[in-house]
Amino acid sequence: MKSTMKKFSVAVAAALFIAACGGAAASPSGPALTGDISIDGSSTVYPIAEAVAEEFQNANSGVQVTVAFSGTGGGFKKFCAGEMDANNASRPIKTSDKPGDDGVAGTADDVLSEATLCKNAGIEYIELKVALDALAVVVSKENTFVECLTTDELKSIWDLDSKVVTWADVRAEWPAEKIDLYGPGADSGTFDYFTEVINGEAKRSRSDYTASEDDNTLVTGISGSQYAMGYFGLAYVTENADKIRAVEIDGGSFPTYFFRVLLPLARTPFAVYASISLPVIWNDLLYGFLFLSPEKFTVIPMVTQYTGTFATNLQATYSGLLFATLPLLAVYLVFQRLFMRAALAGAVKG
């Protein structure tokens, strides 16, 4: 199985990387698939990969799929070394090499990026987005005093060399109780994203916290302490809503969530709806500008009917067709990227 399947890496909130490594997969009408598939990487993507693995095994009883979670970075190390058939990732693959101890780029002691390591190992990859997730800052259900935090307060808590020890160090009116911190380990893509966005530099973080690549371990730790706080994927919050809750960040009320999260995510489905409904709506509007008569003639611009008295006047007919087409063309040119994304959604078959 390993010699004929395609290697791939999954990235949530980023992309999916597929790396070609061998011949074509068997067709549905061909021999039954057999063999082993090994998957590692992000704990954020783990629930998706586990569900897909279960469905795949149900359809292919001769295939054994093993899914683990060592973190995005840990998974890429194994993936680029050829040890894994797939890697789940919550961020894009790193492509920039960094200078080593000599401070000079392009020398033997450079710190090679994941993309370079894959290239050196002869592993080519294709990036495909498979899902979007959110990162949540989480406290226990027993915590009744923290409703919201600012990004500046988060930085003061999590930044390298932070002096914050108790909740009172964050806000004077909060209890002078030690903050029990939980979070992903340094190999996690969630860790990379959070530290870059909050602390200004990827992997810049205090180290005196309970780290784990298993988000369920973080859930257990946070839910067991009234004064605990941590961060991980939103999916684990919704699954454990009876134990933990997400904290609003920078006034993340529902209107803010709607306009900054939901609407941007709705761009692609909106493009699908617009591409289907706009021609009909526009032509309905166009009819109002035409004089209809019993002796009408019908032409078909695009996909809908256009009816009027222009049949005996070709210049007027062509003018009418142009009038009907230009707005649709303008809309397409503006939203063509979204139209293409909508048209291709779900077209990739593993």
TORFI-426434 format. One record per atom (N, C-alpha, C): x, y, z; residue in three letters. Coordinates in steps of 0.001 Angstrom, whole numbers, padded with zeros to 6 digits, always signed. Atoms other than C-alpha are relative to their C-alpha. Layout:
<rs>
XYZALA/...
</rs>
This chain:
<rs>
+000837-001214+000000MET/+000000+000000+000000MET/+000864+001253+000000MET/-000834-001194-000103LYS/+002776+002420+000881LYS/+000711+000312-001308LYS/-000732-000236+001237SER/+004442+001956-002480SER/-000883+000559-001099SER/+000883-000442+001068THR/+001355+002846-004480THR/-000902+001157+000388THR/+000902-001078-000409MET/-000557+005381-002384MET/+000676+001355-000135MET/-000527-001360+000042LYS/-000137+009132-002385LYS/+000186+000518+001411LYS/-000239-000600-001301LYS/+001449+010781+000603LYS/-000641+001375+000047LYS/+000611-001315-000119PHE/-000309+013811+001925PHE/+000119+000508+001414PHE/-000020-000629-001309SER/-000392+016262+004778SER/-001183+000928+000094SER/+001199-000781-000168VAL/-003487+017915+006150VAL/+000284+001227+000842VAL/-000160-001190-000819ALA/-003631+021487+007445ALA/-001335+000648+000227ALA/+001250-000647-000315VAL/-006588+022969+009240VAL/+000257+001483+000191VAL/-000147-001443-000029ALA/-007104+026728+008983ALA/+001195+000424-000819ALA/-001108-000343+000893ALA/-004269+026623+006499ALA/-000187-000737-001308ALA/+000094+000701+001260ALA/-004081+023938+003865ALA/+000223-001484+000187ALA/-000291+001429+000031LEU/-003758+020296+002941LEU/+001112-000225-001004LEU/-001134+000272+000880PHE/-000478+019107+001485PHE/-000068-001440-000469PHE/-000027+001353+000544ILE/-000520+016098-000835ILE/+001327-000201-000692ILE/-001313+000251+000576ALA/+002833+014611-001700ALA/-000047-001272-000818ALA/+000023+001166+000869ALA/+003041+012284-004689ALA/+001214-000862+000277ALA/-001118+000889-000315CYS/+005157+009225-003958CYS/-000305-001398-000508CYS/+000240+001338+000506GLY/+004471+006317-006275GLY/-001037-000029-001083GLY/+000943+000201+001083GLY/+001949+004903-008712GLY/-001394+000439+000358GLY/+001378-000418-000185ALA/-001759+005520-009087ALA/-000722-000946+000944ALA/+000787+000824-000906ALA/-004285+004272-006566ALA/-000909-000922-000800ALA/+000873+000949+000678ALA/-006488+001318-007403ALA/-001348+000623-000273ALA/+001306-000531+000351SER/-009761+002117-009140SER/-001068-000717+000801SER/+001056+000646-000772PRO/-013121+001359-007446PRO/-000330-001388-000520PRO/+000335+001294+000577SER/-013610-001556-009857SER/+001179-000965+000008SER/-001203+000818-000015GLY/-010070-002895-009362GLY/+000091-000847+001246GLY/-000202+000859-001184PRO/-008605-005178-006688PRO/-000199+000779+001291PRO/+000203-000628-001304ALA/-009408-004486-003045ALA/+001326+000535+000531ALA/-001203-000606-000570LEU/-006940-002198-001295LEU/+000411-000731+001268LEU/-000536+000592-001218THR/-004702-003682+001376THR/+001252+000763+000423THR/-001213-000643-000474GLY/-001903-002351+003547GLY/-000229+000854+001219GLY/+000038-000860-001178ASP/-001166+000177+006292ASP/+000222+001453-000401ASP/-000187-001439+000182ILE/-001445+003972+006396ILE/+000312+000613+001364ILE/-000406-000635-001252SER/+000340+005974+009096SER/-000174+001512-000119SER/+000285-001435-000003ILE/-000839+009513+009923ILE/+000411+000575+001351ILE/-000415-000656-001240ASP/+000603+011921+012500ASP/-000223+001501-000176ASP/+000045-001451+000132GLY/+000662+015645+013234GLY/-000902+000683+000999GLY/+000740-000933-000843SER/-001716+018243+014618SER/-001130-000669+000779SER/+001131+000475-000804SER/-004090+017458+017471SER/-001281+000730-000382SER/+001177-000740+000446THR/-006414+020112+016062THR/-000681-000710-001161THR/+000536+000700+001164VAL/-006826+018140+012846VAL/-000347-001447+000340VAL/+000162+001402-000366TYR/-006850+014805+014676TYR/-001449-000494-000070TYR/+001375+000514+000073PRO/-010660+014532+015095PRO/-000481-000216-001434PRO/+000393+000148+001400ILE/-011134+015068+011340ILE/+000679-001225-000604ILE/-000757+001115+000570ALA/-008390+012625+010377ALA/-000494-001332+000544ALA/+000484+001242-000602GLU/-009704+010020+012805GLU/-001334-000411-000614GLU/+001304+000308+000603ALA/-013236+010289+011375ALA/+000164-000489-001435ALA/-000248+000419+001380VAL/-011937+010046+007793VAL/+000618-001395-000034VAL/-000644+001317-000059ALA/-009745+007074+008736ALA/-001026-001094+000276ALA/+001030+000992-000327GLU/-012728+005268+010235GLU/-000879-000297-001209GLU/+000831+000197+001192GLU/-014858+005834+007132GLU/+000764-000753-001084GLU/-000808+000659+001028PHE/-012008+004761+004854PHE/+000171-001484+000304PHE/-000156+001401-000385GLN/-011463+001558+006801GLN/-001311-000766-000148GLN/+001293+000657+000201ASN/-015193+000801+006699ASN/-000199-000371-001464ASN/+000149+000258+001433ALA/-015038+001039+002905ALA/+001101-000899-000550ALA/-001149+000797+000451ASN/-011673-000776+002643ASN/+000509-000819+001182ASN/-000293+000796-001192SER/-011492-003528+005244SER/+001425-000544+000029SER/-001359+000510+000045GLY/-008041-004605+004076GLY/+001056+001021+000339GLY/-000943-001081-000300VAL/-006449-001278+005030VAL/-000071+000356+001481VAL/-000089-000411-001400GLN/-005298-000429+008554GLN/+000560+001418+000062GLN/-000417-001396-000093VAL/-005112+003334+009240VAL/+000286+000343+001457VAL/-000395-000406-001347THR/-003221+004583+012310THR/+000156+001513+000032THR/-000045-001458-000118VAL/-003736+008214+013382VAL/+000546+000373+001373VAL/-000597-000464-001254ALA/-001548+009882+016039ALA/+000092+001518-000021ALA/-000137-001459-000057PHE/-000850+013458+017172PHE/+001251+000374+000786PHE/-001240-000450-000641SER/+002690+014616+017881SER/+000197+001496-000201SER/-000110-001423+000302GLY/+001981+018216+016851GLY/+000359+000218-001455GLY/-000263-000301+001412THR/+002260+019901+013464THR/+001482-000122-000333THR/-001433+000029+000267GLY/+006023+020398+013663GLY/+000579-001393+000143GLY/-000477+001357-000186GLY/+006667+016932+015048GLY/-000437-000903-001131GLY/+000496+000794+001118GLY/+004514+015451+012320GLY/+000758+000273-001281GLY/-000761-000342+001205PHE/+006346+017337+009575PHE/+001403-000613+000019PHE/-001326+000628-000097LYS/+009676+016012+010868LYS/-000065-001443-000487LYS/+000159+001398+000418LYS/+008413+012467+010401LYS/-000418-000093-001463LYS/+000493+000011+001380PHE/+006618+013271+007138PHE/+001140+000242-000987PHE/-001099-000343+000909CYS/+009685+014859+005531CYS/+001146-001002+000081CYS/-000995+001070-000091ALA/+011807+011938+006723ALA/-000514-001280-000641ALA/+000576+001172+000652GLY/+009494+009541+004902GLY/-000541-001036+000955GLY/+000463+000954-001001GLU/+008314+007922+008137GLU/-001516-000098+000058GLU/+001454-000046-000052MET/+004646+008908+007763MET/-000575+000065-001408MET/+000708-000117+001271ASP/+002196+008492+004909ASP/-000781+001307-000070ASP/+000769-001241-000019ALA/+000356+011634+006001ALA/+000324+000796+001248ALA/-000198-000874-001162ASN/+000775+014613+008295ASN/-001118+001019+000080ASN/+000998-001031-000260ASN/-002022+016691+009771ASN/+000716+001259+000483ASN/-000673-001250-000385ALA/-001046+020350+010147ALA/-001016+001122+000162ALA/+000877-001143-000247SER/-002757+023418+011574SER/+000630+001302-000473SER/-000642-001161+000621ARG/-000461+025773+009654ARG/+000649-000462-001302ARG/-000708+000396+001224PRO/+001246+025847+006233PRO/+001388-000549+000321PRO/-001346+000518-000159ILE/+004518+024013+005795ILE/+000993+001163-000049ILE/-000994-001080-000030LYS/+007530+026217+006619LYS/+000930-000125-001204LYS/-000767+000019+001247THR/+009486+027204+003514THR/+001307+000784+000066THR/-001187-000859-000069SER/+012247+029555+004742SER/+001078-000621+000881SER/-001159+000447-000784ASP/+015663+028258+005819ASP/+000520+001179+000834ASP/-000531-001039-000876LYS/+017335+030162+008661LYS/+001499-000198+000201LYS/-001442+000127-000240PRO/+021024+030940+009215PRO/+000276-000741+001299PRO/-000385+000731-001195GLY/+022788+028733+011728GLY/+000820+000852+000950GLY/-000789-000709-001015ASP/+025301+029663+014420ASP/+000924+001056-000600ASP/-000913-000985+000596ASP/+027525+031521+011958ASP/-000724+001248-000483ASP/+000774-001163+000392GLY/+024686+033908+011124GLY/-000020+000277-001481GLY/-000065-000197+001448VAL/+025252+033482+007389VAL/-000916-001003-000681VAL/+000917+000879+000717ALA/+022525+032096+005159ALA/+000724-000703-001138ALA/-000562+000744+001116GLY/+023377+029434+002604GLY/+001234-000802+000334GLY/-001168+000793-000406THR/+026056+027682+004631THR/-000460-001343+000567THR/+000305+001379-000392ALA/+026257+024115+005902ALA/-000769-000095+001309ALA/+000666+000114-001299ASP/+024955+024924+009387ASP/-001369+000671+000023ASP/+001336-000594+000053ASP/+021687+026509+008184ASP/-001022-000921+000661ASP/+001140+000759-000523VAL/+018506+025440+009964VAL/-000993-000146-001147VAL/+000803+000221+001198LEU/+016587+023855+007103LEU/-001484-000003+000325LEU/+001448-000034-000164SER/+012879+024465+006693SER/-000590-001369-000299SER/+000689+001269+000271GLU/+010333+021655+006480GLU/-000078-000270-001496GLU/+000090+000177+001454ALA/+009922+022264+002751ALA/+001337-000464-000571ALA/-001333+000408+000472THR/+013681+021938+002214THR/+000297-001438+000390THR/-000217+001372-000444LEU/+013819+018755+004267LEU/-000770-000988-000871LEU/+000799+000858+000884CYS/+011004+017271+002166CYS/+000644-000095-001383CYS/-000640-000021+001316LYS/+012762+018341-001042LYS/+001248-000870-000013LYS/-001231+000790-000081ASN/+016048+016793+000064ASN/-000288-001500+000083ASN/+000374+001410-000122ALA/+014214+013562+000823ALA/-000764-000497-001229ALA/+000709+000394+001213GLY/+012552+013553-002598GLY/-001497-000086+000161GLY/+001446+000018-000241ILE/+009066+014134-001191ILE/-000613+001291-000512ILE/+000713-001153+000541GLU/+006925+016475-003276GLU/-001394+000042+000627GLU/+001300-000114-000653TYR/+003702+017841-001831TYR/-000888+001005-000728TYR/+001006-000919+000530ILE/+000503+019590-002922ILE/-000834+000482+001178ILE/+000724-000571-001133GLU/-001314+021928-000550GLU/-001488+000140-000321GLU/+001450-000084+000149LEU/-005089+021589-000167LEU/-000630+000349+001348LEU/+000698-000361-001236LYS/-007253+023318+002440LYS/-001164-000960+000202LYS/+001062+000960-000267VAL/-009607+020871+004125VAL/-001010+000496+001033VAL/+000927-000455-001033ALA/-011195+022786+007014ALA/+000483+001309+000589ALA/-000335-001209-000740LEU/-011264+025974+009030LEU/-000378-000208+001465LEU/+000258+000126-001426ASP/-011042+026056+012802ASP/+000355+001321+000668ASP/-000319-001209-000767ALA/-010769+028730+015470ALA/+000819-000386+001220ALA/-000780+000206-001215LEU/-008364+029061+018370LEU/-000737+000675+001151LEU/+000746-000535-001139ALA/-009963+029585+021785ALA/+000897+000114+001224ALA/-000609-000147-001318VAL/-008626+030940+025062VAL/-001039-000484+001004VAL/+000964+000788-000766VAL/-010227+028763+027708VAL/+000262+000095+001499VAL/-000066+000098-001461VAL/-010986+028787+031441VAL/-001006-001054+000458VAL/+000926+000970-000565SER/-012848+026406+033732SER/-001397+000594+000141SER/+001372-000442-000249LYS/-016620+026587+034121LYS/-000128+000601+001391LYS/+000045-000513-001369GLU/-015921+027281+037789GLU/+000554+001418+000104GLU/-000539-001359+000003ASN/-014144+030519+036867ASN/-001134+000966-000337ASN/+001131-000919+000177THR/-016776+033235+037317THR/+000429+001450-000190THR/-000431-001407+000041PHE/-014617+036371+037160PHE/+000593+000416-001351PHE/-000592-000356+001298VAL/-012967+036219+033720VAL/-001049-000148-001095VAL/+000940+000011+001120GLU/-015381+037169+030963GLU/+000703+000343-001308GLU/-000707-000403+001214CYS/-012971+038787+028519CYS/+001439+000376+000345CYS/-001398-000406-000112LEU/-009276+039491+027975LEU/+000377+000778-001249LEU/-000520-000690+001179THR/-007430+041856+025679THR/+001242-000733-000492THR/-001213+000621+000524THR/-004589+040762+023427THR/+001227+000480+000768THR/-001122-000500-000822ASP/-002268+042981+025502ASP/+000103-000775+001306ASP/-000008+000777-001237GLU/-003304+041108+028644GLU/+000488-001425-000260GLU/-000491+001333+000349LEU/-002731+037783+026899LEU/+001511+000005-000176LEU/-001451-000096+000176LYS/+000735+038924+025901LYS/+000707+000127+001338LYS/-000635-000163-001314SER/+001515+039989+029454SER/+000048-001319+000751SER/+000040+001303-000668ILE/+000569+036479+030607ILE/+000949-000991-000651ILE/-000669+001077+000717TRP/+002192+034363+027885TRP/+001360+000376-000591TRP/-001244-000401+000660ASP/+005163+036385+026656ASP/+001226-000553+000730ASP/-001269+000437-000577LEU/+008748+035322+027235LEU/+000390+000941+001137LEU/-000399-000774-001187ASP/+010009+036464+030655ASP/-001161+000752+000634ASP/+001169-000621-000625SER/+006461+037309+031759SER/+000137+000004+001519SER/-000047-000133-001453LYS/+006208+038542+035356LYS/-001357-000312+000631LYS/+001338+000282-000511VAL/+002534+037615+035677VAL/-000013-001361+000681VAL/+000106+001252-000756VAL/+001948+034982+038367VAL/-001442-000268+000399VAL/+001373+000168-000476THR/-001561+035588+039713THR/-000967+000758-000907THR/+001018-000728+000767TRP/-004823+036786+038222TRP/-000011+001478+000374TRP/-000045-001405-000438ALA/-004428+039981+040277ALA/+001090+000767-000726ALA/-001049-000670+000780ASP/-001286+040716+038249ASP/-000521+000455-001362ASP/+000609-000391+001283VAL/-003516+040961+035188VAL/-000973+001148+000215VAL/+000917-001069-000401ARG/-006325+043004+036766ARG/-000101-000011+001513ARG/-000073-000114-001462ALA/-006243+044277+040311ALA/-001239-000557+000689ALA/+001237+000445-000640GLU/-009872+043337+040988GLU/-000183-001518-000049GLU/+000096+001461+000081TRP/-009274+039675+040175TRP/+000744-000645+001169TRP/-000606+000661-001173PRO/-008237+037107+042839PRO/+001520-000091-000098PRO/-001462+000139-000053ALA/-004611+036967+043929ALA/+000360-001473+000075ALA/-000228+001439+000081GLU/-004529+033298+042974GLU/+000889-000306-001201GLU/-000925+000368+001064LYS/-001819+031651+040885LYS/-000761-000504-001242LYS/+000596+000461+001248ILE/-002755+031143+037213ILE/+000656-001321-000396ILE/-000498+001289+000483ASP/-002417+027493+036239ASP/-000104-000005-001521ASP/-000019-000153+001454LEU/-001364+027712+032598LEU/+000150-001343-000705LEU/-000035+001199+000831TYR/-001983+024990+030016TYR/+000034+000422-001463TYR/-000064-000331+001420GLY/-001118+025000+026343GLY/+000706-001076-000799GLY/-000674+000975+000861PRO/+000249+023064+023371PRO/+001513+000117+000101PRO/-001452+000005-000030GLY/+003911+022106+023119GLY/+000606+000747-001172GLY/-000719-000806+000984ALA/+006557+023765+020971ALA/-000081-000564-001414ALA/+000129+000590+001332ASP/+005984+021334+018070ASP/-001378+000225-000614ASP/+001381-000174+000439SER/+002354+022394+017757SER/-000152+001201-000935SER/+000322-001125+000868GLY/+001062+024557+014917GLY/-000849+001033+000715GLY/+000787-000929-000818THR/-001411+026060+017385THR/+000920+000881+000831THR/-001006-000754-000763PHE/+001562+027093+019529PHE/+000668+001046-000889PHE/-000640-000939+000930ASP/+003244+028698+016499ASP/-000918+001180-000298ASP/+000944-001057+000364TYR/+000120+030636+015548TYR/-000261+000937+001178TYR/+000332-000810-001162PHE/-000764+031810+019053PHE/+001159+000919+000383PHE/-001146-000817-000411THR/+002749+032997+019909THR/+000317+001084-001025THR/-000270-001016+001024GLU/+003140+034802+016581GLU/-001008+001134+000065GLU/+001053-001013-000011VAL/-000202+036600+016814VAL/-000016+000788+001307VAL/+000099-000651-001309ILE/-000141+037369+020545ILE/+001325+000597+000444ILE/-001301-000451-000505ASN/+003570+037671+021366ASN/+000869+000652-001061ASN/-000725-000695+001056GLY/+004723+038982+017993GLY/+001070-000809-000694GLY/-001032+000837+000604GLU/+007076+036110+017158GLU/-000338-001456+000268GLU/+000296+001415-000153ALA/+006465+032426+016542ALA/+000979-000647+000971ALA/-000750+000755-001008LYS/+007647+030208+019432LYS/+000541+000862+001132LYS/-000387-000862-001125ARG/+008271+033220+021701ARG/-001055-000170+001098ARG/+000975+000290-001047SER/+006602+032083+024932SER/+000702-000337+001306SER/-000486+000490-001278ARG/+007100+031519+028609ARG/-000053-001516-000024ARG/-000081+001456+000030SER/+007957+027907+029361SER/-000548-000661+001263SER/+000461+000572-001265ASP/+006608+027488+032897ASP/-001511-000238-000024ASP/+001410+000380+000076TYR/+003260+026018+031891TYR/-000076-001483-000330TYR/+000199+001413+000317THR/+001836+022521+031459THR/-000268-000137-001487THR/+000100+000137+001448ALA/+002392+021621+027815ALA/-000369-001426-000375ALA/+000375+001325+000496SER/+000813+018741+025922SER/-000480+000117-001432SER/+000512+000056+001361GLU/+000149+017778+022319GLU/-001395-000612-000024GLU/+001334+000591-000109ASP/-003015+016029+023532ASP/-000946+001042+000580ASP/+000911-001048-000464ASP/-005756+018650+023745ASP/-000962-000497+001071ASP/+000864+000542-001051ASN/-007892+016324+025878ASN/+000682+000082+001362ASN/-000750-000168-001244THR/-005135+016451+028501THR/-000114+001442+000497THR/+000157-001410-000365LEU/-005343+020260+028430LEU/-001405+000268+000535LEU/+001378-000153-000459VAL/-009132+020083+028794VAL/-000133-000496+001436VAL/+000078+000577-001341THR/-008783+017839+031867THR/+000676+000906+001028THR/-000717-000867-000928GLY/-006216+020144+033471GLY/-000746+001286+000294GLY/+000697-001281-000176ILE/-008184+023347+032900ILE/-001313-000184+000745ILE/+001301+000220-000648SER/-011525+021885+033944SER/+000152-000326+001481SER/-000213+000389-001397GLY/-009978+020686+037214GLY/+000490+001110+000895GLY/-000514-001108-000816SER/-008812+024114+038385SER/-000777+001280-000290SER/+000767-001233+000152GLN/-010898+027232+038971GLN/+000857+001141-000541GLN/-000878-001104+000370TYR/-007859+029413+038302TYR/+000901-000344-001185TYR/-000793+000413+001158ALA/-006535+027634+035205ALA/-000403+000772-001253ALA/+000274-000598+001302MET/-006298+029058+031694MET/+000892-000680-001030MET/-000794+000579+001069GLY/-005103+027696+028372GLY/-000554+000381-001354GLY/+000499-000265+001354TYR/-005608+027751+024618TYR/+000193-001227-000879TYR/-000041+001099+000970PHE/-006347+025207+021893PHE/-001162+000168-000964PHE/+001023-000098+001034GLY/-008743+024501+019019GLY/-001408+000054+000562GLY/+001366-000206-000471LEU/-012386+025531+019399LEU/-000795-001303+000034LEU/+000750+001258+000035ALA/-013594+022020+018532ALA/-000004-000693+001351ALA/-000081+000653-001306TYR/-012401+020760+021919TYR/-000799+000753+001054TYR/+000835-000769-000919VAL/-014284+023564+023661VAL/-001458-000411-000163VAL/+001395+000369+000240THR/-017597+022691+022014THR/-000287-001428+000465THR/+000189+001385-000450GLU/-017079+019006+022843GLU/-000066-000107+001522GLU/-000073+000043-001466ASN/-016504+019845+026535ASN/-000636+001239+000614ASN/+000648-001238-000440ALA/-018904+022752+027001ALA/-000522-000084+001432ALA/+000465+000157-001377ASP/-020035+021312+030340ASP/+001127+000153+001014ASP/-001155-000077-000895LYS/-016501+021590+031765LYS/+000776+001300-000127LYS/-000824-001179+000268ILE/-014816+024603+030171ILE/-000789+000988-000842ILE/+000645-001006+000844ARG/-015733+027813+028375ARG/+001062+000897-000625ARG/-000902-000910+000700ALA/-014117+030178+025899ALA/-000163+001411+000538ALA/-000008-001386-000479VAL/-013177+033718+026933VAL/-000032+000944-001196VAL/+000019-001009+001054GLU/-014025+036740+024784GLU/+001338+000731-000033GLU/-001270-000704+000167ILE/-010920+038424+023372ILE/-000241+001330-000694ILE/+000176-001353+000565ASP/-010853+042193+022720ASP/-001455+000295-000313ASP/+001412-000305+000193GLY/-014606+042485+023170GLY/-000630-000819-001097GLY/+000517+000851+001070GLY/-015443+039539+020959GLY/-001459-000334+000181GLY/+001431+000202-000122SER/-019207+040020+021196SER/-000547-000640-001270SER/+000565+000646+001184PHE/-021601+038377+018751PHE/+000053+000900-001230PHE/-000139-000834+001207PRO/-021736+041432+016396PRO/+001426-000002-000549PRO/-001392+000059+000458THR/-017917+041424+016284THR/+000289-001337-000662THR/-000185+001347+000558TYR/-017917+037668+015700TYR/-000679-000123-001360TYR/+000750+000099+001258PHE/-020548+038028+012962PHE/+000735+000710-001133PHE/-000591-000787+001076PHE/-018786+040757+010998PHE/+001456-000382-000281PHE/-001424+000296+000204ARG/-015175+039611+011530ARG/+000290-001468-000273ARG/-000229+001431+000195VAL/-015617+035831+011388VAL/-001010-000607-000964VAL/+001014+000669+000807LEU/-018924+034666+009939LEU/-000078+000547-001422LEU/+000111-000562+001347LEU/-019144+037104+007034LEU/+001191-000351-000884LEU/-001118+000441+000855PRO/-015585+036443+005780PRO/-000087-001471-000392PRO/+000121+001414+000324LEU/-016241+032701+005996LEU/-001123-000261-000995LEU/+001158+000194+000878ALA/-019492+033180+004049ALA/+000252+000480-001424ALA/-000250-000539+001337ARG/-017791+034698+000995ARG/-000178-001036-001098ARG/+000094+001023+001042THR/-017529+031447-000934THR/-001430-000479-000214THR/+001400+000373+000255PRO/-021117+030209-000351PRO/-000815+001147-000582PRO/+000699-001136+000595PHE/-022316+033740-001142PHE/+000283+000083-001494PHE/-000353-000017+001413ALA/-020439+033558-004440ALA/-000774-001071-000767ALA/+000790+001064+000638VAL/-022186+030257-005222VAL/-001427+000473-000212VAL/+001382-000469+000102TYR/-025590+031754-004484TYR/-000131+001108-001037TYR/+000062-001125+000934ALA/-024826+034925-006432ALA/+000141-000467-001442ALA/-000229+000463+001368SER/-023563+033034-009480SER/-001231-000681-000578SER/+001205+000688+000467ILE/-026823+031063-009644ILE/-001179+000952-000121ILE/+001211-000820-000060SER/-029375+033707-008717SER/+000113+001317-000756SER/-000131-001322+000606LEU/-027930+036889-010217LEU/-000514+000068-001433LEU/+000542-000104+001369PRO/-028683+036082-013901PRO/-001523+000079-000029PRO/+001460-000017-000041VAL/-032324+035397-013032VAL/-000507+001342+000505VAL/+000434-001277-000576ILE/-032667+038501-010859ILE/+000234+001142-000981ILE/-000317-001077+000920TRP/-030942+040714-013421TRP/-000949+000020-001187TRP/+000901+000032+001152ASN/-033103+039543-016308ASN/-001426+000377+000385ASN/+001297-000471-000474ASP/-036223+040054-014209ASP/-000029+001516+000043ASP/-000092-001458-000002LEU/-035048+043629-013722LEU/+000003+000548-001418LEU/-000102-000455+001386LEU/-034271+043922-017418LEU/-001360+000058-000679LEU/+001328+000018+000634TYR/-037839+043016-018404TYR/-000749+001311+000217TYR/+000706-001243-000294GLY/-039056+046201-016759GLY/+000363+001133-000936GLY/-000415-001040+000928PHE/-037151+048255-019338PHE/-000468-000269-001428PHE/+000414+000385+001346LEU/-038728+046495-022320LEU/-001504+000132-000169LEU/+001412-000035+000335PHE/-042043+046999-024035PHE/-000380-001359-000586PHE/+000419+001300+000477LEU/-043719+043649-024408LEU/-001232+000159-000884LEU/+001142-000064+000913SER/-046183+043075-027252SER/-000407-001422-000353SER/+000438+001339+000401PRO/-048237+040140-028537PRO/+000924-000618-001032PRO/-000903+000508+001019GLU/-045761+039853-031395GLU/+001438+000027+000515GLU/-001332-000024-000605LYS/-042768+039236-029218LYS/+000867-001125-000546LYS/-000974+000969+000484PHE/-039630+037341-030127PHE/+000977-000283+001130PHE/-000828+000407-001139THR/-037416+035416-027748THR/+001406-000362-000450THR/-001375+000406+000192VAL/-033630+035196-027683VAL/+000526-000489+001355VAL/-000539+000552-001246ILE/-031433+033501-025073ILE/+001413+000522+000246ILE/-001331-000425-000407PRO/-028538+035521-023640PRO/+000381-000758+001276PRO/-000454+000758-001172MET/-026506+033454-021151MET/-000930-001198+000230MET/+000788+001181-000340VAL/-028928+031029-019459VAL/-001473+000290+000190VAL/+001399-000331-000219THR/-032237+032908-019168THR/-000598+000660-001229THR/+000683-000548+001170GLN/-034830+034228-021608GLN/-000104+001514+000084GLN/+000061-001451+000123TYR/-034831+037791-022793TYR/-001036+000304-001081TYR/+001130-000156+000906THR/-038097+038903-024411THR/-000304+001479-000211THR/+000323-001398+000264GLY/-038978+042172-026118GLY/-000342+000255-001442GLY/+000406-000404+001351THR/-039812+044089-029278THR/+001198+000267-000874THR/-001211-000308+000743PHE/-036186+044211-030480PHE/+000226-000942-001180PHE/-000258+001020+001012ALA/-036578+041280-032864ALA/+000115+000589-001403ALA/-000034-000605+001332THR/-037118+043572-035862THR/+001097+001050-000133THR/-001043-001010+000014ASN/-034224+045858-034912ASN/+001268-000626+000582ASN/-001179+000720-000459LEU/-030880+044058-034744LEU/+000893+000870+000870LEU/-000846-000874-000808GLN/-029003+047080-033414GLN/-000526+000109+001428GLN/+000602-000066-001328ALA/-031455+047408-030555ALA/+000132-001334+000725ALA/-000123+001334-000605THR/-031330+043650-029979THR/+001392-000189+000584THR/-001364+000155-000476TYR/-027530+043612-029711TYR/+000292+000952+001167TYR/-000166-000940-001117SER/-027649+046684-027482SER/-000616-000572+001269SER/+000671+000609-001144GLY/-030104+044897-025230GLY/+000799-001156+000568GLY/-000823+001116-000446LEU/-027910+041802-025106LEU/+001229+000500+000752LEU/-001159-000574-000666LEU/-024900+043934-024194LEU/-000390+000550+001370LEU/+000502-000560-001238PHE/-026948+045702-021536PHE/-000237-001110+001025PHE/+000277+001118-000892ALA/-027917+042311-020097ALA/+001277-000697+000467ALA/-001197+000788-000275THR/-024405+040852-020203THR/+001040+000742+000835THR/-001076-000749-000645LEU/-022129+043635-018946LEU/-000020-000082+001531LEU/-000020+000094-001468PRO/-023279+043665-015296PRO/+000424-001381+000498PRO/-000390+001346-000397LEU/-022927+039878-015086LEU/+001500-000207-000174LEU/-001430+000109+000245LEU/-019458+040094-016599LEU/+000796+000754+001062LEU/-000684-000802-001018ALA/-018486+042839-014160ALA/+000019-000725+001343ALA/+000073+000736-001261VAL/-019677+040793-011191VAL/+000947-001187-000019VAL/-000890+001153+000098TYR/-017779+037752-012448TYR/+001465+000416+000154TYR/-001387-000442-000073LEU/-014550+039704-012882LEU/+000393+000384+001418LEU/-000281-000417-001372VAL/-014827+041092-009361VAL/+000123-001216+000923VAL/+000058+001139-000916PHE/-015648+037742-007737PHE/+000514-001297-000622PHE/-000384+001213+000711GLN/-013946+035333-010149GLN/+000775-000973+000892GLN/-000759+000894-000878ARG/-011576+033990-007478ARG/-000941-000815+000881ARG/+000953+000706-000837LEU/-014510+033125-005221LEU/-000853-000964-000819LEU/+000783+000887+000855PHE/-016512+031690-008135PHE/+000782-001280-000287PHE/-000807+001168+000320MET/-013637+029391-009062MET/+000176-000892+001227MET/-000144+000783-001228ARG/-013143+028341-005440ARG/-001285-000768+000277ARG/+001280+000659-000227ALA/-016865+027574-005167ALA/-000211-001131-001001ALA/+000200+001006+001034ALA/-016899+025681-008468ALA/+000860-001233+000244ALA/-000923+001110-000215LEU/-013931+023527-007410LEU/-000150-000648+001367LEU/+000162+000543-001345ALA/-015055+022935-003832ALA/-000518-001423-000064ALA/+000407+001393-000010GLY/-015297+019233-003208GLY/+000399-000772-001234GLY/-000354+000678+001230ALA/-013790+018407-006584ALA/+001223-000878+000136ALA/-001207+000788-000215VAL/-010618+016898-005115VAL/-000368-001325+000636VAL/+000329+001324-000514LYS/-010937+013167-004607LYS/+001272-000698+000436LYS/-001176+000653-000517GLY/-008484+011336-002408GLY/+000094-001436-000475GLY/
</rs>
